Amino acid sequence: MNRRYITRRVLYGIPLILGVTFVSFLLMVYFGPDKTYELLGKNPTTEQISEVRRALGYDRAFLLRYGDYLRELVTLDLGLSDSSGEPVSVILKRTLPVSIALVLPGFILGNLMGLALGLLAAWYRGKWLDKLVMSASVVGMSVSFLVIIIGLQILLCTPYGLNLFPVRGWQVHDLGSYLYYVTVPTLALVLVTLGYNTRFYRAVMVEEIERDHIRTAQAYGASPRELLFRHVLKNSLIPVLTRIMFSVPFVVISGSLLLESYFGIPGIGLVTFNAITSGDQPILKAVVGLTGVLFVLALTVNDMLYSLVDPRVAKP
């Protein structure tokens, strides 16, 4: 990998991180909820208001407050939760691994199955198999995530169905218990993402299949397997990588929020949901800021991966 290209991408990422954190600072801190009157109650005096605002740092200059916000994100010194009084960094350290373990199987399977179905539909484009795959994708895209979760829960977790898996909870201590608790959320995540992934990957593959060099290779007798995996898939890796990398923050935060809140799984999604309902500002501030940084990091890593799959990208 070209070191100059990596350095250039990292340097390009710094203004993006500053921009993203600046927007999150404006929304969550500077123009966020004012705790002054929440702490003081009714009819506070002017002196009490000034004292509390000074203690909370509201009287500090704009740039100083933004600098403090950046320092908190860099050092992960994110304050204390309003609800529990526990350090936010400790909460994130405890819950983030749970969320990753929860969504990782569904994320991997959803993308692998989407790639496979996208390749299959693209190869048989216009035929009944392509129409069947695309019709199933549209159906999958039209069904609500919540409906899928409830349907799977009734079918697999209750006496009204097969009653094979737990309705709620996360008591994981070995591989067997992990599979016991993660199976239904994984199926839900695969079903809700498979339609979107399949349609996207199919569009990318069809565009690549119709290029002249693919037709030339086919005319020279290349097998379907060689065409699909050596030429079509390899040359489509840039949009494939882009979709996968940009899905990571969304799946970890947004995807786990609904799964964890519904299944009672103690991950970052459930913590965020509880923070929204209770108005726990330190947790919300940390989640919004770190999610923005994660998007920028995903963009930077994605640009670096481009140079691996296509060295021409790294050329000046």
HELIX and SHEET records of a PDB file:
HELIX    1   1 ARG A    3  PHE A   25  1                                  23    
HELIX    2   2 LEU A   26  TYR A   30  3                                   5    
HELIX    3   3 THR A   36  LEU A   40  1                                   5    
HELIX    4   4 THR A   46  LEU A   56  1                                  11    
HELIX    5   5 PHE A   62  THR A   75  1                                  14    
HELIX    6   6 VAL A   88  TRP A  123  1                                  36    
HELIX    7   7 TRP A  128  SER A  142  1                                  15    
HELIX    8   8 PHE A  145  CYS A  157  1                                  13    
HELIX    9   9 LEU A  175  ILE A  209  1                                  35    
HELIX   10  10 ASP A  212  ALA A  219  1                                   8    
HELIX   11  11 PRO A  224  ARG A  225  1                                   2    
HELIX   12  12 GLU A  226  VAL A  232  3                                   7    
HELIX   13  13 LEU A  233  ASN A  235  1                                   3    
HELIX   14  14 LEU A  237  PHE A  250  1                                  14    
HELIX   15  15 VAL A  251  GLY A  255  3                                   5    
HELIX   16  16 SER A  256  PHE A  263  1                                   8    
HELIX   17  17 ILE A  268  SER A  278  1                                  11    
HELIX   18  18 GLN A  281  VAL A  309  1                                  29    
HELIX   19  19 PRO A  311  ALA A  314  5                                   4    
END                                                                             
